[in-house]
Structures are given as C-alpha cells and as structure tokens.
C-alpha cells in the first residue's frame, strides 16, 4: 500500500513517511511497516496472515454492503455466492441470473482475471469488477489498468468501494497522456446514501490538453537507460541517423486510450503498438 495513517490519523503518502514513526492501515487500523527499496517505497502489513484475514473481512463487509444497496432496486433476483456449474465459478453477487458483480480485494494476476471474465462471457453473463482492499488507492496506478471497462457514458472507467467508509468511487474518462503514458482521469465519489445516483450519473466529458515534448520531457527520455530503451534508441539512430530526442523535439502528444503497454514516445518513433491485457474491454 502506498499510504497509511500516522499517530494523529492523518493520511501519509509512503514517499513522505519517515522511518521510525508509527503508521497504521487505513482499513483495519493494524500497524504497518514502511518498506524502502531501490525501486520503490511502500507500506505493508507486519503479518501476512493477519493481512489475508483483514482482506477477507473487508471483502465480506463490502459484499454485504453491495447486497444491501442492490436489494433496494427493483431487481428480478439477487443472490450471493451462487455456484455456476456450467463454468465452475462462484460470483460474489449474481443479479437477475445474468449479471455478475465481483468485489476484488486481494491481488489477482491478469491471467486469472482473464480466465474468469471469459468464463462469464461463455455463459452469457455480463460482469463488473469493483475494487477494494489491496486495490483501494486515492490515485490510479498501473496495477489498476487490467480492470478497466468501457461505456459511452463514462468512456474508460473503473469502480472502487471502500467498505469501511461506505464510499463508492467512479474513476472515469481514463486516458494516457504524454510520452510515458501518464494515467489521467476524472473521479466522482458516491457516499452510501447516494449509491443509486451512480446509475444516472452522466458527466460532461472533456478532452485532456495536449503535451509538448519540452526540455524536461526530452531529458527524461534521454535518461531512459534500461536495456529495452537503449536498444530501441540505437536501432532508431542506425535507421534514421538522428537521436529520438532530436526526432521528438517540440512534438506533441494528444490524450489517447489507456490500452497501450509500450510508452507513447517509442510508438511515436515507429514501434508497433503493444496492447495491455485488459479482459473487460471488448476487442
């Protein structure tokens, strides 16, 4: 996790946290440990077993909350943990026998996610994934991108549920912008008393402004010294007899769909687009 509460109850980002101070999980209120490595800084629970128990409790509370709110709607049927023998899956919530709601709190890799989404589709069951627990963050990161869905009203979007606070957050109009696929979006928070407003939320969608490759961006590209970037730069120079920095100078990057695995600066320089694995998006 990338944020935790300090002794006074203030939410502190891991990057601003000080080693030696006490910090607590936002959800279970248990002590967490500040971890500092060469590649990242983050908090983690001191006891993995306790963390798994906490995730289960968060999941149960969230599922109960969703069931309670959905029961207020005029639905034909609503059931929890129904076993679907045809696909050997058990959705958290099944609505009208053809719509699955999954409340995902524990980490899940994209392979397992894909298998479950494909299973639902093979049975003609639409499915939506609401994130909590491990994935409950104030900002979207790379780990969230595999859960993105799309509709015309919100464009690319995803939902999170804080079962402790009783808050649903809609991240919508999600886009990439800039040479390094920066994730940008808008968000709308729905307290429990206003969950029903989610279904009628029709935002005015605004296109993000373009980004030009100024000296700051060119310097960042120049510092990309990992083996993949270095090989790409060398191949580009061999073919074009100019550096990628020279080629991209004063170029502009429009906002684009959040579906690409390779950075925009490489694609702009001729690399074939590579898609992220996002099973909830229809190709």
ZADO-1210 file (C-alpha; in nm, 4 decimals, padded with zeros to 6 digits):
<atoms>
<atom x="00.0000" y="00.0000" z="00.0000" code="UNK" pos="1"/>
<atom x="00.1215" y="00.3500" z="-00.0791" code="UNK" pos="2"/>
<atom x="-00.0452" y="00.5467" z="00.2010" code="UNK" pos="3"/>
<atom x="-00.1145" y="00.4897" z="00.5713" code="UNK" pos="4"/>
<atom x="-00.2373" y="00.6777" z="00.8783" code="UNK" pos="5"/>
<atom x="00.0066" y="00.8366" z="01.1221" code="UNK" pos="6"/>
<atom x="-00.0394" y="00.8644" z="01.5004" code="UNK" pos="7"/>
<atom x="-00.2760" y="01.1606" z="01.4602" code="UNK" pos="8"/>
<atom x="-00.4927" y="00.9875" z="01.1988" code="UNK" pos="9"/>
<atom x="-00.3544" y="01.1864" z="00.9051" code="UNK" pos="10"/>
<atom x="-00.3131" y="01.0001" z="00.5750" code="UNK" pos="11"/>
<atom x="00.0560" y="00.9963" z="00.4799" code="UNK" pos="12"/>
<atom x="00.1996" y="00.9000" z="00.1411" code="UNK" pos="13"/>
<atom x="00.4823" y="00.6456" z="00.1665" code="UNK" pos="14"/>
<atom x="00.7159" y="00.8855" z="-00.0158" code="UNK" pos="15"/>
<atom x="00.6706" y="01.1423" z="00.2645" code="UNK" pos="16"/>
<atom x="00.6793" y="00.8901" z="00.5513" code="UNK" pos="17"/>
<atom x="00.9677" y="00.8907" z="00.7990" code="UNK" pos="18"/>
<atom x="01.1353" y="00.5724" z="00.9115" code="UNK" pos="19"/>
<atom x="01.0922" y="00.5139" z="01.2843" code="UNK" pos="20"/>
<atom x="00.7435" y="00.6648" z="01.3041" code="UNK" pos="21"/>
<atom x="00.4355" y="00.4515" z="01.3608" code="UNK" pos="22"/>
<atom x="00.1843" y="00.4044" z="01.0783" code="UNK" pos="23"/>
<atom x="-00.1463" y="00.2190" z="01.0561" code="UNK" pos="24"/>
<atom x="-00.3555" y="00.0587" z="00.7818" code="UNK" pos="25"/>
<atom x="-00.6425" y="00.2838" z="00.6669" code="UNK" pos="26"/>
<atom x="-00.8867" y="-00.0089" z="00.6693" code="UNK" pos="27"/>
<atom x="-00.8008" y="-00.2499" z="00.9502" code="UNK" pos="28"/>
<atom x="-00.6128" y="00.0034" z="01.1680" code="UNK" pos="29"/>
<atom x="-00.3325" y="-00.2510" z="01.2290" code="UNK" pos="30"/>
<atom x="00.0318" y="-00.1409" z="01.2428" code="UNK" pos="31"/>
<atom x="00.2093" y="-00.1385" z="00.9076" code="UNK" pos="32"/>
<atom x="00.5779" y="-00.1274" z="00.8235" code="UNK" pos="33"/>
<atom x="00.7497" y="00.1256" z="00.5974" code="UNK" pos="34"/>
<atom x="00.9485" y="-00.0604" z="00.3313" code="UNK" pos="35"/>
<atom x="01.2235" y="00.1217" z="00.1409" code="UNK" pos="36"/>
<atom x="01.3923" y="-00.0453" z="-00.1573" code="UNK" pos="37"/>
<atom x="01.5924" y="00.0857" z="-00.4521" code="UNK" pos="38"/>
<atom x="01.2903" y="00.0718" z="-00.6812" code="UNK" pos="39"/>
<atom x="01.0012" y="00.1777" z="-00.4576" code="UNK" pos="40"/>
<atom x="00.8801" y="00.2889" z="-00.1147" code="UNK" pos="41"/>
<atom x="00.5614" y="00.1450" z="00.0329" code="UNK" pos="42"/>
<atom x="00.3822" y="00.0194" z="00.3453" code="UNK" pos="43"/>
<atom x="00.2978" y="-00.3429" z="00.4154" code="UNK" pos="44"/>
<atom x="00.1252" y="-00.5282" z="00.6965" code="UNK" pos="45"/>
<atom x="00.3616" y="-00.6730" z="00.9525" code="UNK" pos="46"/>
<atom x="00.1909" y="-01.0097" z="00.9456" code="UNK" pos="47"/>
<atom x="00.0894" y="-01.1615" z="00.6105" code="UNK" pos="48"/>
<atom x="-00.1604" y="-01.3927" z="00.7779" code="UNK" pos="49"/>
<atom x="-00.3292" y="-01.1006" z="00.9501" code="UNK" pos="50"/>
<atom x="-00.3313" y="-00.9154" z="00.6186" code="UNK" pos="51"/>
<atom x="-00.5132" y="-01.2029" z="00.4473" code="UNK" pos="52"/>
<atom x="-00.7654" y="-01.2189" z="00.7320" code="UNK" pos="53"/>
<atom x="-00.8197" y="-00.8433" z="00.7071" code="UNK" pos="54"/>
<atom x="-00.8749" y="-00.8698" z="00.3314" code="UNK" pos="55"/>
<atom x="-01.1372" y="-01.1386" z="00.3882" code="UNK" pos="56"/>
<atom x="-01.3153" y="-00.9216" z="00.6453" code="UNK" pos="57"/>
<atom x="-01.3046" y="-00.6216" z="00.4099" code="UNK" pos="58"/>
<atom x="-01.4395" y="-00.8409" z="00.1301" code="UNK" pos="59"/>
<atom x="-01.7241" y="-00.9775" z="00.3424" code="UNK" pos="60"/>
<atom x="-01.8201" y="-00.6311" z="00.4632" code="UNK" pos="61"/>
<atom x="-01.8138" y="-00.4908" z="00.1094" code="UNK" pos="62"/>
<atom x="-02.0188" y="-00.7764" z="-00.0312" code="UNK" pos="63"/>
<atom x="-02.2770" y="-00.7313" z="00.2445" code="UNK" pos="64"/>
<atom x="-02.2903" y="-00.3583" z="00.1699" code="UNK" pos="65"/>
<atom x="-02.3399" y="-00.4181" z="-00.2032" code="UNK" pos="66"/>
<atom x="-02.6126" y="-00.6747" z="-00.1386" code="UNK" pos="67"/>
<atom x="-02.7909" y="-00.4318" z="00.0916" code="UNK" pos="68"/>
<atom x="-02.7840" y="-00.1464" z="-00.1594" code="UNK" pos="69"/>
<atom x="-02.8748" y="-00.3620" z="-00.4598" code="UNK" pos="70"/>
<atom x="-03.1721" y="-00.5046" z="-00.2702" code="UNK" pos="71"/>
<atom x="-03.3246" y="-00.1556" z="-00.2736" code="UNK" pos="72"/>
<atom x="-03.3520" y="-00.1689" z="-00.6524" code="UNK" pos="73"/>
<atom x="-03.6343" y="-00.3278" z="-00.8471" code="UNK" pos="74"/>
<atom x="-03.4468" y="-00.6450" z="-00.9450" code="UNK" pos="75"/>
<atom x="-03.5929" y="-00.9767" z="-01.0538" code="UNK" pos="76"/>
<atom x="-03.3438" y="-01.1725" z="-00.8447" code="UNK" pos="77"/>
<atom x="-03.0396" y="-01.1116" z="-00.6276" code="UNK" pos="78"/>
<atom x="-02.8162" y="-01.3825" z="-00.4821" code="UNK" pos="79"/>
<atom x="-02.4737" y="-01.4173" z="-00.3222" code="UNK" pos="80"/>
<atom x="-02.2116" y="-01.6873" z="-00.3862" code="UNK" pos="81"/>
<atom x="-02.4216" y="-01.8826" z="-00.6359" code="UNK" pos="82"/>
<atom x="-02.2246" y="-02.1723" z="-00.7872" code="UNK" pos="83"/>
<atom x="-02.2470" y="-02.1756" z="-01.1667" code="UNK" pos="84"/>
<atom x="-02.1775" y="-02.5386" z="-01.2519" code="UNK" pos="85"/>
<atom x="-02.1515" y="-02.4774" z="-01.6266" code="UNK" pos="86"/>
<atom x="-01.8408" y="-02.2595" z="-01.5870" code="UNK" pos="87"/>
<atom x="-01.7398" y="-02.3735" z="-01.2363" code="UNK" pos="88"/>
<atom x="-01.7381" y="-02.0190" z="-01.1000" code="UNK" pos="89"/>
<atom x="-01.8987" y="-01.8554" z="-00.7997" code="UNK" pos="90"/>
<atom x="-01.9576" y="-01.4792" z="-00.8409" code="UNK" pos="91"/>
<atom x="-01.9753" y="-01.2661" z="-00.5294" code="UNK" pos="92"/>
<atom x="-02.3187" y="-01.1421" z="-00.6364" code="UNK" pos="93"/>
<atom x="-02.5461" y="-01.2566" z="-00.9183" code="UNK" pos="94"/>
<atom x="-02.8122" y="-01.0123" z="-01.0396" code="UNK" pos="95"/>
<atom x="-03.1109" y="-01.1329" z="-01.2436" code="UNK" pos="96"/>
<atom x="-02.9193" y="-01.4551" z="-01.3164" code="UNK" pos="97"/>
<atom x="-02.7245" y="-01.2853" z="-01.5961" code="UNK" pos="98"/>
<atom x="-02.5098" y="-01.0163" z="-01.4349" code="UNK" pos="99"/>
<atom x="-02.2157" y="-01.0914" z="-01.2037" code="UNK" pos="100"/>
<atom x="-02.0714" y="-00.8423" z="-00.9567" code="UNK" pos="101"/>
<atom x="-01.7212" y="-00.9186" z="-00.8277" code="UNK" pos="102"/>
<atom x="-01.5739" y="-00.7303" z="-00.5322" code="UNK" pos="103"/>
<atom x="-01.1990" y="-00.7822" z="-00.5746" code="UNK" pos="104"/>
<atom x="-00.9912" y="-00.7074" z="-00.2651" code="UNK" pos="105"/>
<atom x="-00.6932" y="-00.9448" z="-00.2933" code="UNK" pos="106"/>
<atom x="-00.4280" y="-00.9177" z="-00.5621" code="UNK" pos="107"/>
<atom x="-00.5116" y="-01.1105" z="-00.8768" code="UNK" pos="108"/>
<atom x="-00.2957" y="-01.1570" z="-01.1844" code="UNK" pos="109"/>
<atom x="-00.4272" y="-01.0778" z="-01.5294" code="UNK" pos="110"/>
<atom x="-00.4223" y="-01.4445" z="-01.6338" code="UNK" pos="111"/>
<atom x="-00.6693" y="-01.5487" z="-01.3634" code="UNK" pos="112"/>
<atom x="-00.8776" y="-01.2356" z="-01.4224" code="UNK" pos="113"/>
<atom x="-00.8969" y="-01.3156" z="-01.7942" code="UNK" pos="114"/>
<atom x="-00.9996" y="-01.6754" z="-01.7275" code="UNK" pos="115"/>
<atom x="-01.2858" y="-01.5658" z="-01.5034" code="UNK" pos="116"/>
<atom x="-01.4080" y="-01.2937" z="-01.7396" code="UNK" pos="117"/>
<atom x="-01.4002" y="-01.5351" z="-02.0353" code="UNK" pos="118"/>
<atom x="-01.5904" y="-01.7889" z="-01.8242" code="UNK" pos="119"/>
<atom x="-01.8708" y="-01.5424" z="-01.7559" code="UNK" pos="120"/>
<atom x="-01.8921" y="-01.4398" z="-02.1197" code="UNK" pos="121"/>
<atom x="-01.9116" y="-01.8012" z="-02.2347" code="UNK" pos="122"/>
<atom x="-02.2214" y="-01.8369" z="-02.0148" code="UNK" pos="123"/>
<atom x="-02.3758" y="-01.5147" z="-02.1450" code="UNK" pos="124"/>
<atom x="-02.3208" y="-01.3375" z="-01.8129" code="UNK" pos="125"/>
<atom x="-02.2169" y="-00.9737" z="-01.8087" code="UNK" pos="126"/>
<atom x="-01.9736" y="-00.8915" z="-01.5298" code="UNK" pos="127"/>
<atom x="-01.8448" y="-00.5874" z="-01.3480" code="UNK" pos="128"/>
<atom x="-01.5480" y="-00.5764" z="-01.1116" code="UNK" pos="129"/>
<atom x="-01.5450" y="-00.3382" z="-00.8165" code="UNK" pos="130"/>
<atom x="-01.2092" y="-00.2961" z="-00.6450" code="UNK" pos="131"/>
<atom x="-01.1341" y="-00.2732" z="-00.2739" code="UNK" pos="132"/>
<atom x="-00.8769" y="-00.3902" z="-00.0207" code="UNK" pos="133"/>
<atom x="-00.5338" y="-00.4053" z="-00.1856" code="UNK" pos="134"/>
<atom x="-00.6527" y="-00.2005" z="-00.4833" code="UNK" pos="135"/>
<atom x="-00.8143" y="00.0768" z="-00.2812" code="UNK" pos="136"/>
<atom x="-00.5986" y="00.3803" z="-00.3595" code="UNK" pos="137"/>
<atom x="-00.6666" y="00.7511" z="-00.3888" code="UNK" pos="138"/>
<atom x="-00.4977" y="00.7502" z="-00.7302" code="UNK" pos="139"/>
<atom x="-00.4971" y="00.5018" z="-01.0156" code="UNK" pos="140"/>
<atom x="-00.1742" y="00.3194" z="-01.0963" code="UNK" pos="141"/>
<atom x="-00.0526" y="00.0600" z="-01.3446" code="UNK" pos="142"/>
<atom x="-00.1945" y="-00.2253" z="-01.1369" code="UNK" pos="143"/>
<atom x="-00.5475" y="-00.0927" z="-01.1930" code="UNK" pos="144"/>
<atom x="-00.5315" y="-00.0838" z="-01.5727" code="UNK" pos="145"/>
<atom x="-00.6208" y="-00.4513" z="-01.6207" code="UNK" pos="146"/>
<atom x="-00.9624" y="-00.3855" z="-01.4622" code="UNK" pos="147"/>
<atom x="-01.0670" y="-00.1020" z="-01.6941" code="UNK" pos="148"/>
<atom x="-01.4085" y="-00.1240" z="-01.8603" code="UNK" pos="149"/>
<atom x="-01.5721" y="00.0984" z="-02.1210" code="UNK" pos="150"/>
<atom x="-01.9094" y="00.2521" z="-02.1947" code="UNK" pos="151"/>
<atom x="-02.0179" y="00.5571" z="-02.3953" code="UNK" pos="152"/>
<atom x="-02.1270" y="00.7499" z="-02.0860" code="UNK" pos="153"/>
<atom x="-01.8064" y="00.7244" z="-01.8816" code="UNK" pos="154"/>
<atom x="-01.5689" y="00.6065" z="-02.1560" code="UNK" pos="155"/>
<atom x="-01.2858" y="00.4086" z="-01.9956" code="UNK" pos="156"/>
<atom x="-01.3677" y="00.3645" z="-01.6278" code="UNK" pos="157"/>
<atom x="-01.3419" y="00.1533" z="-01.3128" code="UNK" pos="158"/>
<atom x="-01.5095" y="00.1436" z="-00.9722" code="UNK" pos="159"/>
<atom x="-01.3712" y="00.1113" z="-00.6200" code="UNK" pos="160"/>
<atom x="-01.5561" y="00.0526" z="-00.2939" code="UNK" pos="161"/>
<atom x="-01.4266" y="00.1475" z="00.0484" code="UNK" pos="162"/>
<atom x="-01.6363" y="-00.0901" z="00.2579" code="UNK" pos="163"/>
<atom x="-01.5134" y="00.0656" z="00.5834" code="UNK" pos="164"/>
<atom x="-01.6158" y="00.4213" z="00.4925" code="UNK" pos="165"/>
<atom x="-01.9115" y="00.3162" z="00.2764" code="UNK" pos="166"/>
<atom x="-01.7845" y="00.5116" z="-00.0238" code="UNK" pos="167"/>
<atom x="-01.8019" y="00.4187" z="-00.3925" code="UNK" pos="168"/>
<atom x="-01.5601" y="00.5980" z="-00.6256" code="UNK" pos="169"/>
<atom x="-01.6006" y="00.6112" z="-01.0017" code="UNK" pos="170"/>
<atom x="-01.2819" y="00.6797" z="-01.1965" code="UNK" pos="171"/>
<atom x="-01.3952" y="00.7753" z="-01.5459" code="UNK" pos="172"/>
<atom x="-01.2685" y="00.9253" z="-01.8720" code="UNK" pos="173"/>
<atom x="-00.9399" y="00.7459" z="-01.8019" code="UNK" pos="174"/>
<atom x="-00.6721" y="00.8316" z="-02.0581" code="UNK" pos="175"/>
<atom x="-00.2986" y="00.8226" z="-02.1223" code="UNK" pos="176"/>
<atom x="-00.1196" y="01.1470" z="-02.1921" code="UNK" pos="177"/>
<atom x="00.2408" y="01.2393" z="-02.2595" code="UNK" pos="178"/>
<atom x="00.5472" y="01.0412" z="-02.3733" code="UNK" pos="179"/>
<atom x="00.5308" y="00.7994" z="-02.0779" code="UNK" pos="180"/>
<atom x="00.1610" y="00.7062" z="-02.0733" code="UNK" pos="181"/>
<atom x="00.0727" y="00.9121" z="-01.7679" code="UNK" pos="182"/>
<atom x="-00.2645" y="00.7965" z="-01.6344" code="UNK" pos="183"/>
<atom x="-00.5141" y="01.0835" z="-01.6121" code="UNK" pos="184"/>
<atom x="-00.8834" y="01.0687" z="-01.5251" code="UNK" pos="185"/>
<atom x="-01.1749" y="01.2330" z="-01.3521" code="UNK" pos="186"/>
<atom x="-01.3464" y="01.0868" z="-01.0493" code="UNK" pos="187"/>
<atom x="-01.6777" y="01.1087" z="-00.8700" code="UNK" pos="188"/>
<atom x="-01.7352" y="00.9952" z="-00.5116" code="UNK" pos="189"/>
<atom x="-02.0680" y="00.8473" z="-00.4032" code="UNK" pos="190"/>
<atom x="-02.1343" y="00.8049" z="-00.0286" code="UNK" pos="191"/>
<atom x="-02.3562" y="00.5129" z="00.0669" code="UNK" pos="192"/>
<atom x="-02.6634" y="00.7346" z="00.0848" code="UNK" pos="193"/>
<atom x="-02.6107" y="00.8279" z="-00.2816" code="UNK" pos="194"/>
<atom x="-02.5079" y="00.4946" z="-00.4384" code="UNK" pos="195"/>
<atom x="-02.8224" y="00.4998" z="-00.6536" code="UNK" pos="196"/>
<atom x="-02.7008" y="00.8198" z="-00.8222" code="UNK" pos="197"/>
<atom x="-02.4195" y="00.6217" z="-00.9819" code="UNK" pos="198"/>
<atom x="-02.6680" y="00.4699" z="-01.2282" code="UNK" pos="199"/>
<atom x="-02.7863" y="00.8101" z="-01.3514" code="UNK" pos="200"/>
<atom x="-02.4501" y="00.9888" z="-01.3479" code="UNK" pos="201"/>
<atom x="-02.3971" y="01.1500" z="-01.6903" code="UNK" pos="202"/>
<atom x="-02.0810" y="01.3632" z="-01.6782" code="UNK" pos="203"/>
<atom x="-01.9695" y="01.6126" z="-01.9385" code="UNK" pos="204"/>
<atom x="-01.6549" y="01.4569" z="-02.0785" code="UNK" pos="205"/>
<atom x="-01.3642" y="01.6881" z="-02.1520" code="UNK" pos="206"/>
<atom x="-01.0674" y="01.6060" z="-02.3725" code="UNK" pos="207"/>
<atom x="-00.7353" y="01.6483" z="-02.1930" code="UNK" pos="208"/>
<atom x="-00.4969" y="01.9120" z="-02.3286" code="UNK" pos="209"/>
<atom x="-00.2004" y="01.8025" z="-02.5378" code="UNK" pos="210"/>
<atom x="00.1536" y="01.7814" z="-02.4012" code="UNK" pos="211"/>
<atom x="00.4570" y="01.9074" z="-02.5927" code="UNK" pos="212"/>
<atom x="00.7974" y="01.7433" z="-02.5580" code="UNK" pos="213"/>
<atom x="00.9858" y="02.0284" z="-02.3952" code="UNK" pos="214"/>
<atom x="01.3352" y="02.0085" z="-02.2446" code="UNK" pos="215"/>
<atom x="01.2035" y="01.8399" z="-01.9302" code="UNK" pos="216"/>
<atom x="01.0467" y="01.5520" z="-02.1221" code="UNK" pos="217"/>
<atom x="01.3450" y="01.5181" z="-02.3569" code="UNK" pos="218"/>
<atom x="01.5762" y="01.4949" z="-02.0568" code="UNK" pos="219"/>
<atom x="01.3618" y="01.2202" z="-01.9074" code="UNK" pos="220"/>
<atom x="01.3680" y="01.0277" z="-02.2365" code="UNK" pos="221"/>
<atom x="01.7445" y="01.0730" z="-02.2580" code="UNK" pos="222"/>
<atom x="01.7820" y="00.9209" z="-01.9107" code="UNK" pos="223"/>
<atom x="01.5942" y="00.6041" z="-02.0061" code="UNK" pos="224"/>
<atom x="01.8901" y="00.3687" z="-01.9871" code="UNK" pos="225"/>
<atom x="01.7243" y="00.0307" z="-01.9391" code="UNK" pos="226"/>
<atom x="01.8254" y="-00.2345" z="-02.1912" code="UNK" pos="227"/>
<atom x="01.4998" y="-00.2187" z="-02.3905" code="UNK" pos="228"/>
<atom x="01.5092" y="00.1611" z="-02.4274" code="UNK" pos="229"/>
<atom x="01.8788" y="00.1629" z="-02.5115" code="UNK" pos="230"/>
<atom x="01.8339" y="-00.0990" z="-02.7828" code="UNK" pos="231"/>
<atom x="01.5389" y="00.0910" z="-02.9263" code="UNK" pos="232"/>
<atom x="01.7337" y="00.4198" z="-02.9315" code="UNK" pos="233"/>
<atom x="02.0327" y="00.2560" z="-03.1001" code="UNK" pos="234"/>
<atom x="01.8175" y="00.0928" z="-03.3679" code="UNK" pos="235"/>
<atom x="01.6368" y="00.4210" z="-03.4298" code="UNK" pos="236"/>
<atom x="01.9654" y="00.6081" z="-03.4751" code="UNK" pos="237"/>
<atom x="02.1012" y="00.3380" z="-03.7070" code="UNK" pos="238"/>
<atom x="01.7998" y="00.3705" z="-03.9362" code="UNK" pos="239"/>
<atom x="01.7302" y="00.7452" z="-03.9194" code="UNK" pos="240"/>
<atom x="02.0764" y="00.8881" z="-03.8420" code="UNK" pos="241"/>
<atom x="01.9294" y="01.1030" z="-03.5668" code="UNK" pos="242"/>
<atom x="01.8501" y="01.0534" z="-03.1989" code="UNK" pos="243"/>
<atom x="01.4972" y="01.0023" z="-03.0725" code="UNK" pos="244"/>
<atom x="01.5361" y="01.3257" z="-02.8745" code="UNK" pos="245"/>
<atom x="01.6049" y="01.5170" z="-03.1970" code="UNK" pos="246"/>
<atom x="01.3117" y="01.3476" z="-03.3677" code="UNK" pos="247"/>
<atom x="01.0685" y="01.4231" z="-03.0843" code="UNK" pos="248"/>
<atom x="01.1795" y="01.7814" z="-03.0234" code="UNK" pos="249"/>
<atom x="00.8732" y="02.0074" z="-02.9931" code="UNK" pos="250"/>
<atom x="00.6452" y="01.7177" z="-03.0876" code="UNK" pos="251"/>
<atom x="00.3047" y="01.6997" z="-02.9211" code="UNK" pos="252"/>
<atom x="00.1179" y="01.4145" z="-02.7542" code="UNK" pos="253"/>
<atom x="-00.2603" y="01.4093" z="-02.7537" code="UNK" pos="254"/>
<atom x="-00.4582" y="01.2210" z="-02.4901" code="UNK" pos="255"/>
<atom x="-00.5121" y="00.8599" z="-02.6005" code="UNK" pos="256"/>
<atom x="-00.6851" y="00.5407" z="-02.4955" code="UNK" pos="257"/>
<atom x="-00.5358" y="00.3748" z="-02.1813" code="UNK" pos="258"/>
<atom x="-00.4696" y="00.0477" z="-02.3628" code="UNK" pos="259"/>
<atom x="-00.1015" y="00.0533" z="-02.4572" code="UNK" pos="260"/>
<atom x="00.1800" y="-00.1403" z="-02.2922" code="UNK" pos="261"/>
<atom x="00.4656" y="00.0441" z="-02.4635" code="UNK" pos="262"/>
<atom x="00.5235" y="00.4164" z="-02.3994" code="UNK" pos="263"/>
<atom x="00.3981" y="00.6792" z="-02.6428" code="UNK" pos="264"/>
<atom x="00.7461" y="00.8110" z="-02.7211" code="UNK" pos="265"/>
<atom x="00.8522" y="00.4711" z="-02.8559" code="UNK" pos="266"/>
<atom x="00.5333" y="00.4330" z="-03.0585" code="UNK" pos="267"/>
<atom x="00.5782" y="00.7843" z="-03.1976" code="UNK" pos="268"/>
<atom x="00.9239" y="00.6785" z="-03.3126" code="UNK" pos="269"/>
<atom x="00.7854" y="00.3855" z="-03.5094" code="UNK" pos="270"/>
<atom x="00.7473" y="00.0989" z="-03.2628" code="UNK" pos="271"/>
<atom x="00.4401" y="-00.1151" z="-03.3227" code="UNK" pos="272"/>
<atom x="00.1717" y="-00.0554" z="-03.0574" code="UNK" pos="273"/>
<atom x="00.1533" y="-00.3269" z="-02.7918" code="UNK" pos="274"/>
<atom x="-00.1760" y="-00.3767" z="-02.6110" code="UNK" pos="275"/>
<atom x="-00.2171" y="-00.4255" z="-02.2388" code="UNK" pos="276"/>
<atom x="-00.4079" y="-00.7341" z="-02.1303" code="UNK" pos="277"/>
<atom x="-00.7471" y="-00.5907" z="-02.0357" code="UNK" pos="278"/>
<atom x="-01.0065" y="-00.8690" z="-02.0486" code="UNK" pos="279"/>
<atom x="-01.3017" y="-00.6459" z="-01.9580" code="UNK" pos="280"/>
<atom x="-01.2549" y="-00.4487" z="-02.2803" code="UNK" pos="281"/>
<atom x="-01.4093" y="-00.5975" z="-02.5908" code="UNK" pos="282"/>
<atom x="-01.1635" y="-00.6010" z="-02.8803" code="UNK" pos="283"/>
</atoms>
